[in-house]
Amino acid sequence: MSALLSETDLNDFISPALACVKPTQVSGGKSTNNANSNGEYEVTTEPDQPEKVSITLSDCLACSGCITSSEEILLRSQSHSVFLENWGKLSQQPDKFLVVSVSPQCRLSLAQYYGMTLEAADLCLMNFFETQFRCKYMVGTELGRIVSINKTVEKIVAHKEQQRQQRQQGAAAADSTADSKPLLSAVCPGFLIYTEKTKPQLAPMLLNVKSPQQITGSLVKNTFRDLGVARDSFYHLALMPCFDKKLEASRPESLDDGIDCVITPREVVTMLQELGLDYRAFATDNTALPGRLSPPGWDPQVHWASNLGGSCGGYAYQYVAAMQRLHPGSQVAVLEGKNSDIVEYRLQDSGTTIAAASELSGFRNIQNLVRKLTVGAAGPGRTRNVTVLRKRRQGASSASSRPMASAATADPYRCDYIEVNACPGACMNGGGLLNGEQNSLKRKQLVQALNERHALELAMVDPLALASAMELEFKSSALPLEYVFAPVEHSAEKDLVAVGSTW
């Protein structure tokens, strides 16, 4: 997204009917020039047989500079075609085996797409990979999420304690102001890439804990290492909800995490079509599959489960829940934000706020977050002139100026921690999921339906209670749990932001 698109014409749900700042590039075949003498192009209808095109991640991120040409090359090594080619060669060797890890969002998306219950879709997916690709192990990502959540909570609590000690020691006002800014999650690769490439001033606020995808890869690798299995003996395929996960697996510090290829549910469907297979044909009532396909020491009732706090990880909720255990008698208030993509969990005791964390999703909300947290942080020689075009808000001021009584609203910028997700609707709206709706209302309804199914059909475990068990079984504290952030420094320039159609 260019500055023009991202900051003056925001729309989290961009359909093909809207103009794109990046023109379509067509190679080969006949081309027609519909430009008139003034250089204006005439709109015409599409041909009856449109040419098949290849879409890469650059079509949605390159405009903002979030992805470079070198990263696009990396993406070519993260596709279903690459998986079919690589595993096709490796499967000829009897000592090689396939491991597949699947996120809960992907499982629900496939179940919704094929009109199945989650259990039936899970068994179908297991049977497909076992039958078609000789998959030996298939796991959910909850174990990786448990480790990620507990490490996140540990770091937030340590940061909060450091703030308390600084206040007691009478730290400088400037320092205390800087430290009072919330920590930001780095588990969403879309937000992490955006921050590193375009908003490096936010990098010091990022909480450095890897995502469940990468930690799951490390857990799998360590499990087999402890069994004396060489790393090159297995191929690890990860099924994830968005294309940014491909870039996450290709980060330099992630290459040793044991993820060989990342694909999405969309690519699974494409792969089935290319192989001439019907997903439903793999339906089975063999309920022994989850246990049989679990690696040694992996409890299928845990790694195929999820946890409370939302379908995207529940980091914000779990932090507040952890703090509540330290303060018996305190209460958690759930506060809605100005839109459905903001929610705050506020822990209070006798009117005093003990801890607070928020979930914030969508590029529109991320832009507001950037403005709130970088005021005065632009650096010397860098000015920020914000022109606000209020559009329709002036006429609605009389209706919207009514007092909101005593109802509290979420204030994510004053929280201890913000769980940030690039996609509006969070991971249940990931670009790799089977959510082909282009109408924004229907798309939101689909996300809501998936979230409801997440709460109803997935077993819930307590990640905080399982922390000690994870350490005992997997020695989770020894895992590589941190990224190596690489923020891009920008030269001083005038930063003109016009905000018009965002309300």
TACORVEN-V599899 format. One record per helix or strand. SS is the DSSP state (h for helix, s for strand). FROM is the first residue (numbers start at 1). LEN is the number of residues. Records with the same first field share a line. If there is no record, write none. Layout:
SS: FROM-LEN / FROM-LEN
This chain:
h: 3-6 / 58-7 / 69-7 / 80-11 / 104-10 / 118-16 / 142-27 / 173-7 / 189-10 / 200-6 / 212-15 / 231-3 / 244-6 / 252-3 / 265-11 / 279-4 / 289-4 / 300-4 / 315-12 / 363-11 / 397-4 / 412-3 / 426-4 / 440-18 / 467-8 / 476-3
s: 35-1 / 41-1 / 97-6 / 135-6 / 183-3 / 206-2 / 234-6 / 261-3 / 306-2 / 331-6 / 342-8 / 352-10 / 384-5 / 417-5 / 460-2 / 495-5
